[in-house]
Amino acid sequence: MVMGDEGLEESLNAPSGVISAPEAADGPTSESLELMESIIQRLQPSDRHDIRDMISYRAQVSGGMAAMTIVFWWIAIDKGGETLGDADIPLSAIGDFSFAEISLIVPALALLATLVMSIGRETGNAILNNIGGALIVLVVFYILEPFGSTIFGSSIDVQSAAFATGRLVAMALMIALSTKFFWDAILLQWVRSTMMNMGVDLFPSEEQETFGSHADEAPPLG
C-alpha cells in the first residue's frame, strides 16, 4: 500500500506541475522599452488615458494644419499668383524650377526633412539626422532665393520677393508642424498598443506613488 500510494502521488504531481507552468508571453525587447521610455519622457503623458487624449489632439492638429496648407496654397499661389507677381520671379538656380513648382517642392522637402529628423532623433541615427539637416538647408535656400534674387539685380521688386518668401515660409512651417504632430501621434499610438498587448505599464501605480510619498514623509531614524 505504501508503494502504491507513492506511485499514485507521483503520477498526480507530475501532470499538475506541467499544467501549472504556463508559457511566458514574449515581452518587448530592451530597445523597445528604451524607445517607449524616451517617448514618454519627451511628450510627458500623465497616464495611459492621457496618451489616448494626446493621440486624438495631435492627430486633429496635424490634419487641420495640412488642410490649412492646401487651402493657403490654393488661394495665395494658385489663384493669387498673377496678382502678386509670381510670373516675374526668376527660375531657381538649383533645378531651374518656376515659383509655382517651388511652392510645391518646399512643403514636400519640409515634410521629408521633419520626418527624417524625427525618426533619426527617436532611433539615435546620426545618418538620418545628417540627411535631415541637408534637407533643411535646401528648404531655406529655396525660401530665401526669391528675396535674394533682388540683391543680384533681378527684375523682381522687393515687395513681390518678400511676399514670395513669406508664403513659402508659411507653408513650410505649417507642413513641418503637421508632420511633427502626426509623427508624435503615431509614436503615442505605438506606445499605447504595445503596453496593452504585452502587458507593460511604464507608469507608476497609485499604490507605488502612495508608498513612495509615505517613504519620503517618514521621519529619520535615531
N, C-alpha and C positions, 0 to 999 in steps of 0.2 A: 504493500500500500504506500510506503514511503517513496519508493522509486516511481511509482505511477503518479503520485501527487507532484513530485518534482518534474517529471516529464510533462504533465499537464500544465504546470505553472510556466515552464519554459516555452511551451507551444503557445500559451496565451500572451506571454510577454513579447515574443518575437514579432508577431504581426502588429501588435499595438504600438511598438516602437517605430515601425516603418510608417504607420498611418499618422502618428502624431508629429512627424517631422516633415512639414510641407516644404516645398522647394522655395527658396528665397527669390523674390522677384528681382529682375535686373534693375538696378538703380541708375541714376545719371552718373556720368563719368566725372572725374575731378575737374576736367576742363569745363564741362557744362555747369557744374556748381560754381566755379570761379566766375564764369561769364554771367550767370544769374545774379550772383552777389554784386558784381560790378554794375550791372544794370539797375539793381535795386538801390545801391548806394548813390548812383548818379541821378536817378529820377525820383528817389525818396517817396515811394508809396508807403502809407502807414500800415496797411494790411492787405490781405487778398481781395477783399471787397473794394478797397480803394484802387487796386490795379484795374478792375473792371471799369470803374468810372473813368480812370485815366485813359484807358484804351478808347472808350467812346468819345471822350473830349478831343483827344489828339486826332482821331480819325475824322471827326467832324470839321475841325480846324483845317486839316490837310485838304479835304475835299472842297471846303469853302475857298481856301487860298488858290487852289488850282482853277476853280471856276472863275474867280476874280481875274486871274492872269489871262484866261482865254477871252473874257469879256473886254478887258483892258486892251489886249492886242487887237481885237476886232474893231473897237471904237477909235483908239488912238493911232493905230498904224494902218489897218486895212481900209478903214473908212476915212480917217482924217489925215492920211499920209500926204495927200496932194496939198491940202491946206497948210500943213506945217512945213512944206518944202523938202519932203524926203527925196524927191527926184533930183535935187541939186547936190545931195550928199555923194561924194566920190566913192568909187568902188574900194573895197577893203584891200589893204596891202597884202594880206595873207588870204589867198584863195580867190581874189577878185569877186567877192560877193557884193551884191547890192544891199542897201539898207533893209529892204523887205526880207531878204534872205538872212541877214544878220539878226533881225528881230526874231527869227525862229531858231537860229543857231545858238544865240546867247542863253535863252532859257533851257535849251537842251543840254548845253555844256554845264550850266549851273546845276541842273538836276543830277547829271552824271558825277560832277565833282563832289556834290554834297553826299551822294550815296556812296561813292568810293571812299571818301574820307571817314564817313560814319562806320562803314564796315571795317576799315583799317584801324579805327580807334577801338572798336569793341574787340577785335581779334588781335590787336597789337602787331599789325602787319606794317612794317616800315615801307615796303614797296608800294602798297596801296596808298599810304599817306603821301608818298613821293609823287605818285601819279596824280592824286587829287590836288596837290599844290601846283603842279604844272598846269592842270586844267583851270585852276583859279587864275593863274597869270594870263592864260589865253582869254578867259572871260573878261578880265579887267582891260586887256588890250582892245578887244572889240568894243567895249563900252566907251572907253576914252578916245577911240580913234576918230569919231566924228568931230568932237571938240578939238582934238589935237590937230586935225587937218587944217583948221583955220590959222594955226601958227605958221604953217608951211605955205601960205599963200593960196589956199583953195578958194574957189568962188563962193562957197557957202558962207553965209553970215553967221555971226557969233550966236545970235538968238536961236536960229534953226539948229545949230550944232548943239547948243545947250539943251534944247527940247529933245533932240535925238538921244543924247547921252542920258538925260533924265528918265526917258521912257525905258531905255534899256536897263538902267539901274533898278527901276521899279519892278520890271518883270523878273529880273534875276533874283532880287530879294524875295519876291513872292513865291517863286518856284523853289528857291532854297529852303524857305520856311515850310512850304508844303511838303517837300521831300523829307525834311528833318522830323516833322511831326508824324508823317506816315511811317517812317522807319522806327521811331520810338514806339508807335502803336503796335507794329509788328513784333518788336522785341518784347514788349509787355505781354502781348498775346502768347508768345512762345513761353515766357516765364510762367504765366498762369496755367497753360495747358500742361507743362512739364510738372509743375507742383501738384496738379490734380491727378494726372495719370500715373505718376510714380510715387505718390505719397510723400513728397518732400515739402517741408514747411520751413521757409527761411525767416519767418517772423516769430519772435518770442511769444509764447502763450501768456494768458493773463496770470496763470499761476506762477510762471517763471518771473514775470515782471513784479508780481506781488512779493515773491520770495526775495528778489533782488532788492526791492525797496526796503523790506524789513531788515535785510542784512546790512544795508547802508545805515539804517537808523539805529542799529544795535549799539549800545554803549561799549567802550573798550573794556577789556578785562583787566583786573588788577586793581 
